[in-house]
Amino acid sequence: MNAVREAWTDERLDDLQVGMHREFAQVRADMNLRFDRVDKRLDKIDEKFDKVDEKFDKVDEKFAKIDERFDKVDARFVAMDARFGARFDGLERTLIAGFMAIIAAIIAAGIF
């Protein structure tokens, strides 16, 4: 073990330190370059998501217009239902009155 320690002189340690600083600087530069590439890709993805969000906003506007139309259609159905209800009620009264008149006429004629 002493042989290894004796082989590491101050000059060799200084060379090792310089070499390590140089290598770590290169690694740091490579990492920064790759992070920049990733950041650019993420920016592009963010732009695409912004476009998708814009499209969804347009779709939401269209659905709001469709909802308004359905509300109008619903109102028409409610009004139509009320009119049909009134007409059927009138028809029902007319039929009942007609049947009662027929029964009264039969009774008056003495058929039964």
DSSP file (Angstrom, degrees, kcal/mol; ACC not computed):
  #  RESIDUE AA STRUCTURE BP1 BP2  ACC     N-H-->O    O-->H-N    N-H-->O    O-->H-N    TCO  KAPPA ALPHA  PHI   PSI    X-CA   Y-CA   Z-CA
    1    1 A M     >        0   0    0      0, 0.0     4,-1.8     0, 0.0     3,-0.2   0.000 360.0 360.0 360.0 -34.7    0.0    0.0    0.0
    2    2 A N  H  >  +     0   0    0      1,-0.2     4,-2.5     2,-0.2     5,-0.2   0.830 360.0  61.2 -65.3 -31.1    2.9    2.3    0.7
    3    3 A A  H  > S+     0   0    0      1,-0.2     4,-1.2     2,-0.2    -1,-0.2   0.894 104.7  47.7 -64.5 -38.5    4.1    1.7   -2.9
    4    4 A V  H  > S+     0   0    0      2,-0.2     4,-0.8     1,-0.2     3,-0.3   0.928 112.6  48.4 -68.3 -43.6    0.9    3.1   -4.3
    5    5 A R  H >< S+     0   0    0     -4,-1.8     3,-0.7     1,-0.2    -2,-0.2   0.878 108.9  53.3 -65.0 -38.3    1.0    6.2   -2.0
    6    6 A E  H 3< S+     0   0    0     -4,-2.5    -1,-0.2     1,-0.2    -2,-0.2   0.807 103.1  58.4 -68.3 -27.0    4.6    6.9   -2.9
    7    7 A A  H 3< S+     0   0    0     -4,-1.2     2,-1.2    -3,-0.3    -1,-0.2   0.725  89.4  80.6 -75.7 -19.8    3.8    6.8   -6.6
    8    8 A W    <<  +     0   0    0     -4,-0.8     2,-0.1    -3,-0.7    -1,-0.1  -0.719  66.2 178.6 -90.0  94.9    1.3    9.6   -6.2
    9    9 A T     >  -     0   0    0     -2,-1.2     4,-2.4     1,-0.1     5,-0.2  -0.451  44.6-105.0 -88.4 167.1    3.4   12.7   -6.1
   10   10 A D  H  > S+     0   0    0      1,-0.2     4,-2.3     2,-0.2     5,-0.2   0.868 122.6  54.7 -59.5 -36.3    2.0   16.2   -5.8
   11   11 A E  H  > S+     0   0    0      2,-0.2     4,-2.1     1,-0.2    -1,-0.2   0.913 109.1  46.2 -65.9 -41.9    2.7   16.7   -9.5
   12   12 A R  H  > S+     0   0    0      2,-0.2     4,-2.5     1,-0.2    -2,-0.2   0.885 111.7  51.7 -68.5 -37.7    0.7   13.7  -10.5
   13   13 A L  H  X S+     0   0    0     -4,-2.4     4,-2.5     2,-0.2    -2,-0.2   0.890 109.2  50.7 -64.4 -38.8   -2.1   14.7   -8.2
   14   14 A D  H  X S+     0   0    0     -4,-2.3     4,-2.4     2,-0.2    -2,-0.2   0.910 110.5  49.2 -64.5 -41.1   -2.2   18.1   -9.8
   15   15 A D  H  X S+     0   0    0     -4,-2.1     4,-2.6     2,-0.2    -2,-0.2   0.912 111.2  50.1 -62.7 -41.8   -2.3   16.5  -13.3
   16   16 A L  H  X S+     0   0    0     -4,-2.5     4,-2.7     1,-0.2    -2,-0.2   0.915 110.5  49.9 -62.1 -42.5   -5.1   14.3  -12.1
   17   17 A Q  H  X S+     0   0    0     -4,-2.5     4,-2.5     2,-0.2    -2,-0.2   0.916 111.6  47.6 -62.8 -44.4   -7.0   17.3  -10.8
   18   18 A V  H  X S+     0   0    0     -4,-2.4     4,-2.3     2,-0.2    -1,-0.2   0.921 113.4  48.6 -63.3 -43.8   -6.6   19.2  -14.0
   19   19 A G  H  X S+     0   0    0     -4,-2.6     4,-2.6     1,-0.2    -2,-0.2   0.905 111.5  49.1 -63.4 -42.0   -7.7   16.2  -16.0
   20   20 A M  H  X S+     0   0    0     -4,-2.7     4,-3.0     2,-0.2     5,-0.3   0.915 110.9  49.7 -65.7 -42.2  -10.7   15.7  -13.9
   21   21 A H  H  X S+     0   0    0     -4,-2.5     4,-2.1     1,-0.2    -1,-0.2   0.911 112.2  48.7 -61.5 -41.6  -11.7   19.3  -14.1
   22   22 A R  H  X S+     0   0    0     -4,-2.3     4,-1.9     2,-0.2    -2,-0.2   0.928 114.1  45.3 -64.4 -44.9  -11.4   19.1  -17.9
   23   23 A E  H  X S+     0   0    0     -4,-2.6     4,-2.7     2,-0.2    -2,-0.2   0.914 113.6  48.7 -66.2 -43.9  -13.4   15.9  -18.2
   24   24 A F  H  X S+     0   0    0     -4,-3.0     4,-2.8     1,-0.2    -1,-0.2   0.866 109.2  53.6 -65.7 -34.1  -16.1   17.2  -15.8
   25   25 A A  H  X S+     0   0    0     -4,-2.1     4,-2.3    -5,-0.3    -1,-0.2   0.906 110.2  47.6 -64.7 -40.1  -16.3   20.4  -17.8
   26   26 A Q  H  X S+     0   0    0     -4,-1.9     4,-2.7     2,-0.2    -2,-0.2   0.915 112.4  48.7 -65.8 -42.9  -16.8   18.4  -21.0
   27   27 A V  H  X S+     0   0    0     -4,-2.7     4,-2.7     2,-0.2    -2,-0.2   0.922 111.8  49.8 -61.9 -43.5  -19.5   16.3  -19.3
   28   28 A R  H  X S+     0   0    0     -4,-2.8     4,-2.5     2,-0.2    -2,-0.2   0.908 111.2  49.0 -62.0 -42.2  -21.2   19.4  -18.0
   29   29 A A  H  X S+     0   0    0     -4,-2.3     4,-2.3     2,-0.2    -2,-0.2   0.914 112.0  48.8 -64.3 -42.9  -21.1   21.0  -21.5
   30   30 A D  H  X S+     0   0    0     -4,-2.7     4,-2.3     2,-0.2    -2,-0.2   0.914 112.2  48.6 -62.0 -42.9  -22.6   17.8  -23.0
   31   31 A M  H  X S+     0   0    0     -4,-2.7     4,-2.9     2,-0.2     5,-0.2   0.913 110.5  50.7 -64.6 -42.2  -25.3   17.7  -20.4
   32   32 A N  H  X S+     0   0    0     -4,-2.5     4,-2.2     1,-0.2    -1,-0.2   0.903 110.0  50.9 -62.2 -40.1  -26.2   21.3  -21.0
   33   33 A L  H  X S+     0   0    0     -4,-2.3     4,-1.9     2,-0.2    -2,-0.2   0.923 113.0  45.2 -62.2 -44.6  -26.4   20.7  -24.7
   34   34 A R  H  X S+     0   0    0     -4,-2.3     4,-2.5     2,-0.2    -2,-0.2   0.888 111.4  52.1 -68.3 -39.2  -28.7   17.7  -24.2
   35   35 A F  H  X S+     0   0    0     -4,-2.9     4,-2.9     1,-0.2    -1,-0.2   0.887 107.7  53.1 -63.6 -37.0  -30.8   19.7  -21.7
   36   36 A D  H  X S+     0   0    0     -4,-2.2     4,-2.3    -5,-0.2    -2,-0.2   0.914 109.0  49.2 -62.7 -41.6  -31.1   22.5  -24.3
   37   37 A R  H  X S+     0   0    0     -4,-1.9     4,-2.2     2,-0.2    -2,-0.2   0.921 112.0  48.0 -62.6 -43.9  -32.3   19.9  -26.8
   38   38 A V  H  X S+     0   0    0     -4,-2.5     4,-2.8     1,-0.2    -2,-0.2   0.918 110.2  52.3 -63.5 -43.2  -34.9   18.5  -24.4
   39   39 A D  H  X S+     0   0    0     -4,-2.9     4,-2.3     1,-0.2    -1,-0.2   0.902 109.0  50.1 -60.2 -40.9  -36.0   22.1  -23.5
   40   40 A K  H  X S+     0   0    0     -4,-2.3     4,-2.0     2,-0.2    -1,-0.2   0.912 111.6  48.1 -63.9 -42.1  -36.6   22.8  -27.2
   41   41 A R  H  X S+     0   0    0     -4,-2.2     4,-2.3     1,-0.2    -2,-0.2   0.908 111.2  50.1 -65.0 -41.3  -38.6   19.6  -27.6
   42   42 A L  H  X S+     0   0    0     -4,-2.8     4,-2.7     1,-0.2    -1,-0.2   0.877 107.9  54.0 -65.2 -36.3  -40.7   20.4  -24.6
   43   43 A D  H  X S+     0   0    0     -4,-2.3     4,-2.2     2,-0.2    -1,-0.2   0.910 108.7  49.2 -62.5 -41.1  -41.3   23.9  -25.9
   44   44 A K  H  X S+     0   0    0     -4,-2.0     4,-2.2     2,-0.2    -2,-0.2   0.904 110.7  49.9 -64.2 -40.7  -42.6   22.4  -29.2
   45   45 A I  H  X S+     0   0    0     -4,-2.3     4,-2.6     1,-0.2    -2,-0.2   0.915 109.1  51.9 -63.6 -42.5  -44.8   20.0  -27.2
   46   46 A D  H  X S+     0   0    0     -4,-2.7     4,-2.2     1,-0.2    -1,-0.2   0.900 108.4  51.5 -60.6 -40.2  -46.1   23.0  -25.2
   47   47 A E  H  X S+     0   0    0     -4,-2.2     4,-2.0     2,-0.2    -1,-0.2   0.912 109.9  49.5 -62.2 -42.4  -46.9   24.8  -28.5
   48   48 A K  H  X S+     0   0    0     -4,-2.2     4,-2.3     1,-0.2    -2,-0.2   0.913 110.3  49.8 -64.3 -41.8  -48.8   21.8  -29.7
   49   49 A F  H  X S+     0   0    0     -4,-2.6     4,-2.7     1,-0.2    -1,-0.2   0.878 107.7  54.4 -64.4 -36.2  -50.8   21.5  -26.5
   50   50 A D  H  X S+     0   0    0     -4,-2.2     4,-2.1     2,-0.2    -1,-0.2   0.910 108.9  48.5 -62.1 -40.7  -51.6   25.2  -26.8
   51   51 A K  H  X S+     0   0    0     -4,-2.0     4,-2.1     2,-0.2    -2,-0.2   0.901 111.1  50.0 -65.2 -40.3  -53.0   24.6  -30.3
   52   52 A V  H  X S+     0   0    0     -4,-2.3     4,-2.5     1,-0.2    -2,-0.2   0.912 109.0  52.2 -64.2 -41.5  -55.0   21.6  -29.0
   53   53 A D  H  X S+     0   0    0     -4,-2.7     4,-2.2     1,-0.2    -2,-0.2   0.904 107.9  51.8 -60.9 -40.8  -56.4   23.8  -26.2
   54   54 A E  H  X S+     0   0    0     -4,-2.1     4,-2.0     2,-0.2    -1,-0.2   0.911 109.5  49.8 -61.4 -42.2  -57.5   26.4  -28.8
   55   55 A K  H  X S+     0   0    0     -4,-2.1     4,-2.3     1,-0.2    -2,-0.2   0.910 109.7  50.4 -64.3 -41.3  -59.3   23.7  -30.7
   56   56 A F  H  X S+     0   0    0     -4,-2.5     4,-2.7     1,-0.2    -1,-0.2   0.875 107.2  54.8 -64.3 -36.2  -61.0   22.5  -27.6
   57   57 A D  H  X S+     0   0    0     -4,-2.2     4,-2.0     2,-0.2    -1,-0.2   0.913 108.8  48.2 -62.4 -40.9  -62.1   26.1  -26.9
   58   58 A K  H  X S+     0   0    0     -4,-2.0     4,-2.1     2,-0.2    -2,-0.2   0.905 111.3  50.0 -64.7 -41.2  -63.6   26.3  -30.4
   59   59 A V  H  X S+     0   0    0     -4,-2.3     4,-2.6     1,-0.2    -2,-0.2   0.908 108.5  53.1 -63.4 -41.0  -65.4   23.0  -29.8
   60   60 A D  H  X S+     0   0    0     -4,-2.7     4,-2.1     1,-0.2    -1,-0.2   0.902 107.8  51.1 -61.1 -40.3  -66.7   24.3  -26.5
   61   61 A E  H  X S+     0   0    0     -4,-2.0     4,-1.9     2,-0.2    -1,-0.2   0.912 110.0  49.6 -62.6 -42.0  -68.1   27.3  -28.2
   62   62 A K  H  X S+     0   0    0     -4,-2.1     4,-2.4     1,-0.2    -2,-0.2   0.913 109.9  50.6 -63.8 -42.4  -69.9   25.1  -30.8
   63   63 A F  H  X S+     0   0    0     -4,-2.6     4,-2.7     1,-0.2    -1,-0.2   0.869 106.9  54.9 -64.2 -35.0  -71.4   23.0  -28.0
   64   64 A A  H  X S+     0   0    0     -4,-2.1     4,-1.9     2,-0.2    -1,-0.2   0.914 109.4  47.2 -63.2 -41.0  -72.6   26.1  -26.3
   65   65 A K  H  X S+     0   0    0     -4,-1.9     4,-2.1     2,-0.2    -2,-0.2   0.901 111.7  50.4 -65.7 -40.3  -74.4   27.1  -29.5
   66   66 A I  H  X S+     0   0    0     -4,-2.4     4,-2.6     1,-0.2    -2,-0.2   0.899 107.6  53.9 -64.7 -39.8  -75.8   23.6  -29.9
   67   67 A D  H  X S+     0   0    0     -4,-2.7     4,-2.2     1,-0.2    -1,-0.2   0.902 106.9  51.8 -60.3 -40.4  -77.1   23.7  -26.3
   68   68 A E  H  X S+     0   0    0     -4,-1.9     4,-1.9     2,-0.2    -1,-0.2   0.915 109.8  49.4 -61.7 -42.0  -78.9   27.0  -27.0
   69   69 A R  H  X S+     0   0    0     -4,-2.1     4,-2.5     1,-0.2    -2,-0.2   0.914 109.7  50.6 -64.0 -42.1  -80.5   25.3  -30.0
   70   70 A F  H  X S+     0   0    0     -4,-2.6     4,-3.1     1,-0.2    -1,-0.2   0.874 106.7  55.3 -63.9 -35.9  -81.6   22.3  -27.9
   71   71 A D  H  X S+     0   0    0     -4,-2.2     4,-2.2     2,-0.2    -1,-0.2   0.913 109.1  47.5 -61.8 -40.9  -83.1   24.7  -25.4
   72   72 A K  H  X S+     0   0    0     -4,-1.9     4,-2.1     2,-0.2    -2,-0.2   0.915 112.4  49.0 -65.0 -42.5  -85.2   26.2  -28.1
   73   73 A V  H  X S+     0   0    0     -4,-2.5     4,-2.5     2,-0.2    -2,-0.2   0.917 110.0  51.8 -63.6 -42.5  -86.2   22.8  -29.4
   74   74 A D  H  X S+     0   0    0     -4,-3.1     4,-2.4     1,-0.2    -1,-0.2   0.914 108.5  51.1 -59.4 -42.7  -87.1   21.8  -25.8
   75   75 A A  H  X S+     0   0    0     -4,-2.2     4,-2.4     1,-0.2    -1,-0.2   0.896 109.4  50.9 -62.5 -39.3  -89.3   24.9  -25.5
   76   76 A R  H  X S+     0   0    0     -4,-2.1     4,-2.9     1,-0.2    -1,-0.2   0.916 109.7  49.8 -64.4 -41.8  -91.0   24.1  -28.7
   77   77 A F  H  X S+     0   0    0     -4,-2.5     4,-2.7     2,-0.2    -2,-0.2   0.899 109.9  50.8 -64.0 -39.3  -91.7   20.5  -27.5
   78   78 A V  H  X S+     0   0    0     -4,-2.4     4,-2.1     2,-0.2    -1,-0.2   0.937 113.1  45.4 -62.7 -45.8  -93.1   21.8  -24.3
   79   79 A A  H  X S+     0   0    0     -4,-2.4     4,-2.2     1,-0.2    -2,-0.2   0.916 114.2  48.6 -63.4 -43.0  -95.4   24.2  -26.1
   80   80 A M  H  X S+     0   0    0     -4,-2.9     4,-2.9     1,-0.2     5,-0.2   0.892 109.6  52.8 -65.1 -39.2  -96.5   21.5  -28.6
   81   81 A D  H  X S+     0   0    0     -4,-2.7     4,-2.6     1,-0.2    -1,-0.2   0.904 108.9  49.9 -62.5 -41.1  -97.2   19.1  -25.7
   82   82 A A  H  X S+     0   0    0     -4,-2.1     4,-2.3     2,-0.2    -2,-0.2   0.914 111.9  47.8 -64.7 -42.1  -99.4   21.7  -24.1
   83   83 A R  H  X S+     0   0    0     -4,-2.2     4,-2.5     2,-0.2    -2,-0.2   0.936 113.7  46.4 -65.0 -45.8 -101.3   22.3  -27.3
   84   84 A F  H  X S+     0   0    0     -4,-2.9     4,-3.0     1,-0.2     5,-0.2   0.903 111.4  52.9 -62.9 -39.8 -101.8   18.6  -27.9
   85   85 A G  H  X S+     0   0    0     -4,-2.6     4,-2.4    -5,-0.2    -1,-0.2   0.927 110.7  46.6 -60.1 -45.0 -102.8   18.1  -24.3
   86   86 A A  H  X S+     0   0    0     -4,-2.3     4,-2.3     2,-0.2    -2,-0.2   0.906 113.6  48.8 -64.6 -40.8 -105.5   20.8  -24.7
   87   87 A R  H  X S+     0   0    0     -4,-2.5     4,-2.7     2,-0.2    -2,-0.2   0.916 112.3  47.3 -66.5 -42.5 -106.7   19.4  -28.0
   88   88 A F  H  X S+     0   0    0     -4,-3.0     4,-2.8     2,-0.2    -1,-0.2   0.887 110.6  52.8 -66.9 -36.5 -106.9   15.8  -26.6
   89   89 A D  H  X S+     0   0    0     -4,-2.4     4,-2.3    -5,-0.2    -2,-0.2   0.931 111.7  46.3 -61.7 -43.6 -108.8   17.1  -23.5
   90   90 A G  H  X S+     0   0    0     -4,-2.3     4,-2.4     2,-0.2    -2,-0.2   0.909 113.2  48.9 -63.8 -42.1 -111.2   18.9  -25.9
   91   91 A L  H  X S+     0   0    0     -4,-2.7     4,-2.8     1,-0.2    -2,-0.2   0.901 110.2  51.7 -63.6 -41.0 -111.6   15.7  -28.0
   92   92 A E  H  X S+     0   0    0     -4,-2.8     4,-2.5     2,-0.2    -2,-0.2   0.924 110.6  47.5 -62.4 -44.8 -112.1   13.7  -24.9
   93   93 A R  H  X S+     0   0    0     -4,-2.3     4,-2.7     1,-0.2    -1,-0.2   0.908 112.3  50.5 -62.5 -41.2 -114.9   16.0  -23.6
   94   94 A T  H  X S+     0   0    0     -4,-2.4     4,-2.5     2,-0.2    -2,-0.2   0.926 111.5  47.3 -63.6 -44.0 -116.5   16.0  -27.1
   95   95 A L  H  X S+     0   0    0     -4,-2.8     4,-2.8     2,-0.2     5,-0.2   0.910 113.0  48.4 -63.5 -42.8 -116.5   12.1  -27.2
   96   96 A I  H  X S+     0   0    0     -4,-2.5     4,-2.6     2,-0.2    -2,-0.2   0.930 112.9  47.8 -63.8 -44.7 -117.9   11.8  -23.7
   97   97 A A  H  X S+     0   0    0     -4,-2.7     4,-2.3    -5,-0.2    -1,-0.2   0.898 112.5  50.4 -62.9 -39.0 -120.6   14.3  -24.5
   98   98 A G  H  X S+     0   0    0     -4,-2.5     4,-2.4     2,-0.2    -2,-0.2   0.922 111.2  47.1 -64.7 -44.4 -121.3   12.5  -27.7
   99   99 A F  H  X S+     0   0    0     -4,-2.8     4,-2.7     1,-0.2     5,-0.2   0.897 112.1  50.6 -64.1 -39.6 -121.6    9.1  -26.0
  100  100 A M  H  X S+     0   0    0     -4,-2.6     4,-2.7    -5,-0.2    -1,-0.2   0.901 110.3  49.7 -65.0 -38.8 -123.8   10.6  -23.3
  101  101 A A  H  X S+     0   0    0     -4,-2.3     4,-2.5     2,-0.2    -2,-0.2   0.905 111.6  48.8 -65.8 -40.2 -126.1   12.1  -26.1
  102  102 A I  H  X S+     0   0    0     -4,-2.4     4,-2.4     2,-0.2    -2,-0.2   0.929 113.2  46.8 -64.6 -44.1 -126.2    8.7  -27.8
  103  103 A I  H  X S+     0   0    0     -4,-2.7     4,-2.8     2,-0.2    -2,-0.2   0.915 113.0  49.2 -63.7 -42.7 -127.1    7.0  -24.5
  104  104 A A  H  X S+     0   0    0     -4,-2.7     4,-2.9     1,-0.2    -1,-0.2   0.899 111.6  49.6 -63.1 -39.6 -129.7    9.6  -23.7
  105  105 A A  H  X S+     0   0    0     -4,-2.5     4,-2.1     2,-0.2    -2,-0.2   0.893 111.5  48.4 -67.1 -38.4 -131.2    9.2  -27.2
  106  106 A I  H  X>S+     0   0    0     -4,-2.4     5,-1.8     2,-0.2     4,-0.8   0.930 114.3  45.8 -66.1 -45.1 -131.3    5.4  -26.8
  107  107 A I  H ><5S+     0   0    0     -4,-2.8     3,-0.7     1,-0.2    -2,-0.2   0.921 113.6  49.2 -64.1 -42.6 -133.0    5.7  -23.4
  108  108 A A  H 3<5S+     0   0    0     -4,-2.9    -1,-0.2     1,-0.3    -2,-0.2   0.852 108.7  52.9 -66.0 -33.9 -135.4    8.4  -24.7
  109  109 A A  H 3<5S-     0   0    0     -4,-2.1    -1,-0.3    -5,-0.2    -2,-0.2   0.658 109.3-127.5 -75.9 -13.6 -136.3    6.2  -27.6
  110  110 A G  T <<5 +     0   0    0     -4,-0.8    -3,-0.2    -3,-0.7    -2,-0.1   0.774  62.6 140.9  75.0  26.6 -137.0    3.4  -25.3
  111  111 A I      <       0   0    0     -5,-1.8    -4,-0.1     1,-0.2    -5,-0.1   0.822 360.0 360.0 -70.7 -29.8 -134.8    0.9  -27.0
  112  112 A F              0   0    0     -6,-0.5    -1,-0.2    -5,-0.1    -5,-0.1   0.462 360.0 360.0 -92.7 360.0 -133.6   -0.6  -23.7
